[in-house]
Amino acid sequence: MPIIITGAGGFVGRHLVAKLVGAGKDVVAMDSSVHGIAAGARIVAGDICAPEVRGEALRDGCSALVHLATVPGGAAEADPAASRRVNIDAMYDLLLKAAAAGKRPRVVYASSIAVLGDPLPEAGVDDTTPLAPRMIYGGHKAMMEDAVAMMHHRGEVEGVTLRLPGILARPKGPSGMKSAFMSDLFHAMRAGEPFICPVSPQAAIWAQSVDRCADNFIHALTMDAGLLPPTRAVTLPALRVSIGALAEEIARQCGVSAALVRYSPDEALEAGFGRQPPLATPAADRAGFAHDGSVATLVKNALAVIAGG
């Protein structure tokens, strides 16, 4: 039976599908926008909210489901009803359908650090930090983390939830994500163009390259699920880096001046996305998940994605 990937036309989804197809896996790629999905996957184009689309994706059964489809943070805040339709209702219906279509299929759910809320504790975040979402997006993600755990403990699916940090570097253009400035920084500096950064150089973020992220999802498909906590959720390991240090490293690798970046901090944006404290992820580390290893490697991996289109 195939591996079903929702949100397969998205940033992480395209990279994940390409890696799985390249490894010879049977993949069903599901999204409303299917541009750029690797050849070799069976493509199901349509709205995840439509029962017939979900049925078509699952027609040949389901050995595993990687659920990436989402209404992202800024878009969810602007349209809570759309977030509920996609991020809660459609996902829950899909979980039920996947459970019925397979023999306890593995479900790998892409959650977000938004479930932790803001402001984050200054002393740091670890596996004991309680969930305290403030935004609609984080709240809906937290609800569905509970749904995955509940269905796991009922024996209906084998649940794995991964909380994603900032993933770099996303394509240029509107994304509905308030954190898009992190990727926009890469595009501007690679092109040698000036960039007005909406957070200060001291702003600290948690980041991971999309290549590393896709590898973490592939690991989640085969890892020993017994290594996960009862919540079935882990925060992925990430590098904590200041925007100023990130800009310096991008400038070094692109052969441009870091002075291309001018800082004009937006207090609300910095509060939500630029004050991420020290991060410890022992549960994810034990389970075999990893970050990029160094800021230089993170930047190299992110620039390679931009160069590859």
Order of alpha helices (4+ residues) and beta strands (2+ residues): beta-alpha-beta-beta-alpha-beta-alpha-alpha-alpha-beta-alpha-beta-beta-alpha-beta-beta-alpha-beta-beta-alpha-beta-alpha-alpha-alpha
